Amino acid sequence: MSTDYEALKKFVHDRMVLPDLPINHLDTTRDAIASIIRRFTDLGWRIVKVEDEKSRHRRHELTSPDGRIALSMIGGKVYRHPGATEQICRRKHLTKKMLDIALLPTPIGADFTANEKAIAAAFFEKMPKPVVVKPTDSGSSHGVTVGVTDQAGLSSAWQYALDEGRGRSNVLIEQFVRGVELRAFVVGPRVVSVFARIQPFVVGSGRHSLERLIEKLHEARSVHYRANKMPVVVDWEFLERSGYVASSVPNDGDIVFLNPFNFPSMGSFLVDVTKDVSAEIRNLAFRAKESIPFLEIAGVDLLVEDLDDVNTASILEVNTAASLDLHRYPTHGEPRAVDQDIVEYFHQVFLDTK
């Protein structure tokens, strides 16, 4: 989720509108889990399905051809790291501490227990505004509030973070960092895929109403199987704050964002930028993965103002269970077979240690 429309508009204009980047045609999707299992099987690995009624994810255990290497698989996540690694990445304040130890750029911030609201309010007064408020232990983007500027906003964001956090989650108050949000997928020593999350938008023609432009957007998205299943959620209150109503006619070339969210479920665009991101930014994502003990495969979230300038980058999170399909089926740009990258990495580990 972002409120930095200057950086977003520049990205959209330069990398989507000017080159007339089309929405990818996608008739259907293929199961990443089945793809991973099939490839491991072809390479001689032993696969055992684990029955677990308590888990909503399919679980498997994988063993190398000679029995030396054992991997676990939950959904599409293949791993062999210990539980401590999982806990560090699951708890955002611990992730931030590991990133700080590695001298990596992160937003300024601090976390507080549920009983430390008064202390947090005092800390907030000295923070550069706006800020981001989120639970330290939650799934996906649940409980996250962006753009908090006053105590009233902090109070509601605080409660939302507590409501959505797991167990006794703390509340993290962080500096809002401007830029375009990227997800880098790191497999061993390689950054194999990077995409940008862009909230849904239309481009004014000077002739069509906003309502008509939105209709045309829905039509354009229908060619992409996943995008069609997750239509754009139009936030009219958000648009009204930007000066638009349904009958407004945006000027020719004006970029109008339709909601403040960059989640696929809200109709966001996923733009592959693997070849566009500088080597220095890719290395930053690799170093973020390396900062977490024993972690081999990760989704690293970054904010950057300029894809060519590492000095504009800041690391937000490191994820152990990053979605594979977001990379496999972007709405724009080249699909990336990250499922196969995972298999090839672990099989190479097996070959190198024989």
GULUM-747336 format. One record per residue (C-alpha): x, y, z. Coordinates in steps of 0.05 Angstrom, whole numbers, padded with zeros to 5 digits, always signed. Example, Ala and Ser with C-alpha at 12.3 -4.5 7.8 and 13.67 -1.06 7.14 Angstrom:
REM residues 2
+00246-00090+00156
+00273-00021+00143
END
This chain:
REM residues 354
+00000+00000+00000
+00028+00068-00018
+00013+00142-00013
+00073+00165-00053
+00039+00182-00118
+00096+00222-00149
+00142+00162-00151
+00086+00116-00172
+00062+00161-00227
+00133+00168-00254
+00140+00092-00255
+00072+00083-00289
+00086+00137-00340
+00157+00115-00358
+00150+00040-00354
+00078+00025-00371
+00044+00083-00408
+00101+00107-00453
+00121+00038-00478
+00047+00019-00482
+00061-00043-00439
+00003-00092-00451
-00033-00134-00400
-00009-00206-00409
-00057-00256-00439
-00067-00314-00391
-00120-00367-00403
-00107-00409-00341
-00055-00424-00288
-00016-00487-00270
-00007-00512-00200
+00062-00492-00173
+00060-00548-00122
+00048-00601-00174
+00102-00570-00218
+00154-00573-00161
+00137-00644-00142
+00139-00668-00214
+00207-00637-00226
+00237-00664-00161
+00209-00733-00179
+00241-00729-00248
+00308-00716-00215
+00302-00777-00171
+00280-00746-00106
+00232-00785-00060
+00167-00749-00044
+00121-00767+00014
+00054-00732+00025
+00042-00714+00098
-00029-00718+00123
-00045-00660+00169
-00118-00644+00181
-00099-00581+00221
-00064-00549+00162
-00100-00516+00104
-00037-00525+00061
-00013-00588+00027
+00048-00616+00061
+00104-00660+00034
+00172-00687+00056
+00226-00691+00003
+00290-00732+00006
+00349-00729-00042
+00365-00791-00084
+00418-00815-00035
+00378-00797+00027
+00428-00745+00052
+00386-00682+00043
+00316-00675+00073
+00269-00618+00055
+00201-00598+00080
+00147-00570+00035
+00085-00532+00058
+00044-00508+00000
+00096-00482-00050
+00148-00466+00004
+00207-00514+00002
+00257-00506+00059
+00304-00538+00109
+00315-00480+00157
+00300-00487+00232
+00239-00459+00268
+00281-00400+00294
+00290-00375+00223
+00215-00377+00213
+00202-00338+00277
+00251-00283+00259
+00217-00271+00193
+00147-00277+00222
+00161-00225+00275
+00174-00160+00238
+00212-00126+00295
+00262-00185+00297
+00270-00182+00221
+00285-00107+00227
+00337-00121+00281
+00373-00172+00236
+00372-00123+00178
+00399-00068+00222
+00455-00114+00247
+00474-00126+00174
+00477-00050+00163
+00421-00052+00112
+00375+00008+00100
+00309+00002+00137
+00256+00052+00158
+00265+00086+00226
+00218+00056+00278
+00206+00019+00343
+00158-00033+00370
+00115-00030+00432
+00074-00079+00473
-00001-00072+00478
+00007-00038+00546
+00055+00015+00520
+00007+00057+00480
+00024+00121+00519
+00098+00110+00506
+00084+00097+00433
+00043+00161+00428
+00102+00201+00456
+00150+00166+00407
+00102+00181+00350
+00105+00256+00366
+00179+00257+00350
+00174+00213+00288
+00176+00244+00218
+00106+00240+00189
+00071+00203+00159
+00084+00136+00192
+00064+00063+00181
+00032+00024+00238
+00030-00052+00236
+00031-00114+00281
+00099-00145+00290
+00069-00215+00280
+00017-00222+00226
+00004-00254+00160
+00007-00217+00093
-00012-00143+00101
-00064-00154+00155
-00066-00098+00207
-00024-00049+00168
-00043+00025+00166
-00004+00072+00120
-00002+00148+00124
-00016+00161+00197
-00004+00235+00213
-00039+00250+00279
-00056+00220+00347
-00127+00203+00327
-00101+00164+00267
-00049+00130+00311
-00103+00108+00360
-00146+00074+00307
-00085+00044+00272
-00059+00018+00339
-00124-00019+00353
-00127-00047+00282
-00056-00074+00289
-00074-00108+00355
-00138-00137+00327
-00102-00167+00267
-00037-00189+00300
-00025-00260+00322
-00027-00275+00397
+00010-00223+00437
+00037-00186+00377
+00072-00119+00390
+00056-00057+00349
+00109-00029+00303
+00111+00045+00286
+00155+00059+00226
+00175+00118+00183
+00137+00119+00117
+00188+00111+00062
+00171+00138-00006
+00178+00097-00069
+00152+00040-00111
+00145-00026-00075
+00184-00085-00103
+00183-00159-00087
+00249-00194-00101
+00251-00270-00101
+00318-00295-00077
+00339-00368-00087
+00406-00384-00056
+00457-00335-00086
+00411-00310-00141
+00355-00259-00147
+00313-00296-00198
+00253-00249-00203
+00232-00179-00185
+00164-00147-00195
+00133-00080-00177
+00066-00075-00141
+00025-00019-00172
-00043+00000-00147
-00098+00000-00201
-00102+00062-00245
-00132+00090-00308
-00102+00141-00356
-00145+00201-00377
-00163+00212-00449
-00193+00281-00443
-00257+00252-00471
-00281+00195-00428
-00311+00199-00359
-00277+00164-00301
-00334+00115-00298
-00323+00096-00371
-00248+00091-00363
-00259+00042-00305
-00305+00000-00349
-00252-00002-00403
-00200-00023-00351
-00244-00082-00329
-00249-00103-00402
-00174-00098-00411
-00160-00140-00349
-00207-00195-00371
-00152-00226-00416
-00111-00244-00354
-00140-00304-00316
-00116-00282-00247
-00131-00208-00257
-00201-00225-00281
-00214-00266-00218
-00191-00207-00175
-00226-00146-00204
-00208-00075-00186
-00240-00049-00122
-00256+00024-00135
-00251+00067-00073
-00296+00127-00088
-00281+00161-00022
-00207+00158-00040
-00222+00185-00109
-00264+00242-00081
-00206+00263-00037
-00166+00268-00101
-00220+00311-00133
-00254+00258-00176
-00326+00232-00181
-00355+00182-00230
-00373+00235-00282
-00305+00270-00279
-00266+00272-00345
-00192+00265-00329
-00145+00305-00374
-00109+00270-00429
-00050+00232-00399
-00070+00242-00327
-00057+00180-00285
-00113+00167-00235
-00104+00115-00181
-00169+00080-00162
-00152+00058-00091
-00092+00064-00044
-00076-00011-00043
-00025-00051-00082
-00053-00120-00063
-00075-00167-00119
-00142-00177-00084
-00155-00102-00093
-00139-00103-00167
-00066-00084-00166
-00018-00093-00225
+00044-00136-00219
+00098-00112-00267
+00160-00154-00278
+00223-00111-00272
+00275-00166-00263
+00318-00139-00320
+00306-00066-00303
+00329-00065-00230
+00402-00047-00219
+00453-00099-00198
+00463-00060-00134
+00389-00065-00115
+00389-00139-00131
+00450-00147-00086
+00413-00110-00031
+00357-00161-00035
+00407-00217-00032
+00441-00187+00029
+00373-00181+00063
+00361-00255+00053
+00431-00270+00078
+00419-00229+00142
+00369-00282+00167
+00404-00343+00196
+00399-00407+00154
+00349-00376+00104
+00359-00401+00033
+00296-00378-00005
+00260-00313+00009
+00215-00259-00017
+00245-00191+00000
+00201-00129-00001
+00235-00063-00017
+00215+00008-00031
+00255+00046-00084
+00246+00114-00115
+00291+00097-00174
+00303+00027-00200
+00373+00048-00221
+00395+00079-00155
+00408+00035-00094
+00413+00097-00051
+00338+00106-00057
+00323+00036-00033
+00298+00013+00035
+00282-00058+00058
+00214-00071+00089
+00208-00145+00102
+00237-00214+00089
+00186-00269+00077
+00196-00344+00081
+00131-00362+00046
+00128-00313-00012
+00075-00327-00065
+00104-00362-00126
+00046-00346-00172
+00057-00270-00167
+00123-00281-00203
+00097-00337-00248
+00037-00297-00272
+00050-00221-00271
-00001-00177-00304
+00054-00143-00344
+00122-00165-00367
+00158-00232-00370
+00133-00291-00327
+00187-00322-00283
+00190-00397-00269
+00210-00389-00196
+00182-00458-00180
+00234-00489-00224
+00289-00444-00196
+00274-00473-00127
+00281-00544-00151
+00344-00531-00190
+00376-00496-00130
+00365-00554-00081
+00384-00606-00133
+00449-00568-00146
+00462-00568-00071
+00454-00644-00073
+00502-00651-00132
+00554-00604-00102
+00557-00643-00036
+00559-00714-00065
END
